[in-house]
Amino acid sequence: MDSAQRLAWALDVCRKLNMRLTPGRRIILSVLADHRVPVSLETVMHAEGVRQICDPTTAYRTLMLFREAELVRQVALPAKVRFFVLNVPGESIHFLICRLCGAMTELSPGDHCEGMESTV
């Protein structure tokens, strides 16, 4: 699914939930639709146009609203940093996260984590 289809899915879910689609909510959904791997609040805030529409507190509250509606999944790292990704049905839900730098990559369907060990 491309980003336009992911955004259309998210907007449709919001409509079905009778969720008000403010400009801030729309742009945050657009940012999330552009990323298949989880993104931080900081990444959302640095996306084009977000700062002109909402402040970090509003963006965070919006992400929490989306999480409660199961539109977004939250991925928490040990360093208490939270990341968010659209909860699109049928998309991979597994990510490999580097403990040193926090870089994330999506695992392909069929990739198995059994036997993976840290070499650090």
C-alpha positions as CSV (number, residue, x, y, z in Angstrom):
1,M,0.0,0.0,0.0
2,D,1.4,3.4,-0.9
3,S,1.3,6.5,1.3
4,A,-1.8,7.9,-0.5
5,Q,-3.7,4.6,0.1
6,R,-2.5,4.5,3.7
7,L,-3.8,8.1,4.2
8,A,-7.1,7.3,2.6
9,W,-7.5,4.3,4.9
10,A,-6.7,6.4,8.0
11,L,-9.1,9.2,7.0
12,D,-11.8,6.6,6.3
13,V,-11.3,5.1,9.8
14,C,-11.7,8.6,11.3
15,R,-14.9,9.2,9.4
16,K,-16.3,5.9,10.6
17,L,-15.5,6.8,14.2
18,N,-17.1,10.2,13.7
19,M,-13.7,11.7,14.7
20,R,-13.4,15.4,13.9
21,L,-10.8,15.9,11.2
22,T,-9.0,19.1,12.1
23,P,-6.2,20.4,9.9
24,G,-3.7,19.3,12.6
25,R,-5.1,15.8,12.7
26,R,-5.0,15.6,8.9
27,I,-1.4,16.7,8.6
28,I,-0.3,14.3,11.4
29,L,-2.1,11.4,9.6
30,S,-0.3,12.5,6.4
31,V,3.1,12.4,8.1
32,L,2.3,8.9,9.5
33,A,1.1,7.7,6.1
34,D,4.4,8.7,4.6
35,H,6.3,6.4,7.0
36,R,6.1,2.6,7.2
37,V,8.3,2.5,10.2
38,P,7.5,4.1,13.5
39,V,8.3,7.8,13.9
40,S,8.9,10.0,17.0
41,L,7.0,13.0,18.0
42,E,10.1,15.0,17.1
43,T,9.9,13.6,13.6
44,V,6.3,14.5,13.3
45,M,7.0,18.0,14.5
46,H,9.8,18.5,12.0
47,A,7.6,17.5,9.1
48,E,6.7,20.2,6.6
49,G,3.7,22.3,7.8
50,V,3.1,20.7,11.2
51,R,4.6,23.5,13.3
52,Q,2.4,26.0,11.5
53,I,-0.7,24.1,12.5
54,C,0.0,22.7,16.0
55,D,2.4,22.8,18.9
56,P,4.1,19.6,20.3
57,T,1.5,19.2,23.1
58,T,-1.4,19.2,20.6
59,A,0.5,16.8,18.3
60,Y,1.2,14.4,21.2
61,R,-2.5,14.6,22.3
62,T,-3.5,13.8,18.8
63,L,-1.2,10.8,18.6
64,M,-2.7,9.6,21.9
65,L,-6.2,10.0,20.5
66,F,-5.2,8.0,17.4
67,R,-3.7,5.3,19.7
68,E,-6.9,5.0,21.8
69,A,-8.9,4.7,18.6
70,E,-6.4,1.9,17.5
71,L,-5.6,3.9,14.4
72,V,-2.0,4.2,15.5
73,R,0.3,1.8,17.3
74,Q,2.8,3.0,19.9
75,V,6.3,1.5,20.1
76,A,8.2,2.4,23.3
77,L,11.9,2.0,23.6
78,P,13.8,1.5,26.8
79,A,15.0,5.1,26.8
80,K,11.3,6.2,27.3
81,V,11.1,7.4,23.7
82,R,7.8,6.7,22.0
83,F,7.3,6.1,18.4
84,F,4.1,5.9,16.4
85,V,3.0,4.1,13.2
86,L,-0.3,3.7,11.4
87,N,-2.0,0.5,12.4
88,V,-3.0,-0.4,8.8
89,P,-4.5,-3.9,8.5
90,G,-2.3,-6.4,6.7
91,E,0.9,-4.4,7.1
92,S,3.9,-5.7,8.9
93,I,3.9,-5.2,12.6
94,H,7.5,-6.2,13.4
95,F,10.5,-3.9,13.4
96,L,14.1,-4.4,14.2
97,I,15.4,-1.6,16.5
98,C,19.0,-0.9,17.2
99,R,19.7,-0.5,20.9
100,L,22.6,1.8,20.3
101,C,21.2,4.4,17.9
102,G,17.5,3.7,17.8
103,A,17.4,3.1,14.0
104,M,14.4,1.1,12.9
105,T,13.8,-1.1,10.0
106,E,10.7,-3.1,9.0
107,L,11.0,-6.8,9.0
108,S,9.6,-8.5,6.0
109,P,6.7,-11.0,6.4
110,G,8.4,-14.3,6.9
111,D,11.5,-12.9,8.6
112,H,11.9,-14.8,11.8
113,C,13.3,-13.3,15.0
114,E,14.2,-16.7,16.5
115,G,17.9,-17.0,16.8
116,M,18.7,-13.3,16.4
117,E,21.2,-12.3,18.9
118,S,22.9,-9.0,19.7
119,T,26.5,-8.9,18.8
120,V,27.2,-5.8,20.8
